[in-house]
Amino acid sequence: MSSAERNRKHALIATVLLALVLVGAGLTFYLYSEWKVASSALTELSWKSEIMQSTLQQVNATAPKVTVTLTFTPTPPEKHVPPDTITFLTGYVTATNLTDLLYPATMVVNFTVTHLASGNATAEYSYIPYQTVYLTRGISFVQVPFGVFPLEIHGKPGDQILICVTARVLIYWTYVNAVMVDQKVDGIFTVYVGG
């Protein structure tokens, strides 16, 4: 290989290496500038989030805490069924004394159900775990339905099953989601297995 070819080969290698260094430097500069923009946007978003959280805490602290009157009405409270039955239970939660709320408001009623059985009785059931009601100014009386279906009962005559329902009522000031009411009410259904 002649010295001219070697020089040309070295020049070509040097040119390729210089091009790679320049491409790497350009890519590094581009990625660094993109990272700075993303970092700046993230910092600004975090700052805005902290301000919104602080504002929401202030609103929640100043939102009125209201006590409403709650009752749970089972319809009917007692039911007689033959052994090995599929049936249903219904009831409703009544809320009154809603005058001190801020409107518009959202009422969410969360239901939980447990049961106690005597003898050899068993119960399996399904129910809708929550109901939502939107409240406007002037509403003073709300009834929210509840139901258990299907309610599968197995047992012998004389067995008894208590179905215990707890309704947790939350009322939010709709615009800022501030909790104004957080109360519970309980209800009991008694199912008698007959023969």
N, C-alpha and C positions, 0 to 999 in steps of 0.2 A: 504494500500500500504506500503510495507516495505521500510526501509531506503535505501537498495541496489537498489531497483527499482526506487526510487525517485532520487538517485544519478545518475543512469544510464540515466533517463529521462532528468535531468538537463544537463548531459554531452552531450547527443544527441542534445538538444536545443542549447547549447553553440557551439557545432561543426557546426550545421547548420547556426547559426548566424555568426560564424567566416568565414565559407565558403562564405556566402552572402557578408560579408564585403570585403573579398579578391576578389571576382568576381567584385564587385562594384569598388574597387580600380583599378583592372586590366582594366576594361572597361573605367574608367575615364582616366587612363594613356594612353590607346590606342586612345581614342577620342581626348585627348589633343595633342598627337603627330601628329595625322592626321590633326588637326586644325592648328598646327604650320607649317606643310608642305604646306597646302592649303594657309595659310596666306602668307607664304614666296613666293609661286608661284604667288599669286595675286599681291604682292608688286613688284615683278620682272616684271610681265606683265604690270602693271601700269607704271613703270619706262620706259620700252621699248616703250609703247604707247606715253608717253610724249616726248621721244626722236624722235620718228617717226613724231609726230605732229609738233614738232619744226623744223625738217628737211623739212617737207612738206611746212610749212610756209615760210622757207627760199627759197625753190625752187619756190614757187608761187610768192614771192617778186622779184626774179631775172628773172622769165620767161618774155619774151618780151610781151608787150601789143601792139598788132598790130591792125591797122585800115584797114579793107578791104572795098571794094566797093560792095554794095548790091543794087539790084533792084528787085522789084516784078512785074511780067508781067502777068496780067490776059489775058486768051485766050478764048474768046474775052472779052473785058472790058464791053461790053453792050450786053444784050440778050433780045429778044422779045419773050414772051410766051403767049399762050392763058390762060384764067382764069382756075383755078383748075387744075394745071399741076404738074407733078413730072418730074424734069429735073436734070441737073448737071452743075457744073462750074469747070473749070480747070485753072491752072496757074502754075507759077514756080518762084522760087527765084534764082537769079543768083549772084554768089559770084566771084569777081575777085580781083586782087592785093594780091595774096596769097604768095608772094615770101619771106616775112620776118618771116614766121612761122617756128617753130621747128617741125621736123618730126620724127616719124609718128605722125599724128594728127587725131583727131576725131571731125567731125562737127555734131552738133545736132541742128536741126531747129525745134523750138517749134511754133506751129500755134495756134492762138486764133481767133475766129470768132464772130462778133456781126452783128446786122442788124438794119436798120431803115426802117420803112414802112410808106407810105403815104396813105391817104384814109382808106379803110377797109382791105387793104392787110395784109396777114399774111404769115409767112415763118417758116417752121420747117426743120431742116437739120442735117446731120451727116458729120463728116470729120475725117481724121486721124490726131491726135494732134501733132505728131512729126515724123521726118525722121532723120535717122543717116547715115552719109557718112564717110568712112575711107579714109584719104588722105595720099598719099605718096609724097616724094620729086619729083618735076617736074610738079605737077598739078598746073595749073594757072587759070583754069576756071571750075566752078562747077555750074550745074543747078539741083535744087532739086524740084521735082514735088509736087503740092498741088491739092487737089480736094475736092469738096463738092458733096456728093451723099448719099442718095437721098435728093434732095431739093424740098420740097413740097410747092407750091405756091397757095394761094387762094386770090382772089380779083376780082375787076371789071375792065373793060377797063379804062385805064387812071391812074390806081394805079402804084406806083413805089416802088421798094425795093432796098435799098443799102446794099450790103453785104460787110462788112469791115473786112479785114484780116490783122492781125499783125503777122509777122514772127520774132521771136527772135533767132538770130544765135549765138551759142556758139561754139567756137573752143578750144579744149583741147589738150595740149601736152599729148599724149596717155600714156607714161610711168609713169608719176607722176600725171596725171589728173589736171595739172595746166592750168587755164583759160588764153588763149592768146587773145581771141576775145569775146566780149559780146556786140552785136549791134542789133538794130531793124530796120525793114523796113515794110512799110504799103502798102496795095493795096486795091482797091475798084472795086467791080463789080456792075453794075447797071442793074436791071432786070425790064423791062417794061411789065406790064400786058396789053395785047391787046385784041381786040374783033373781 
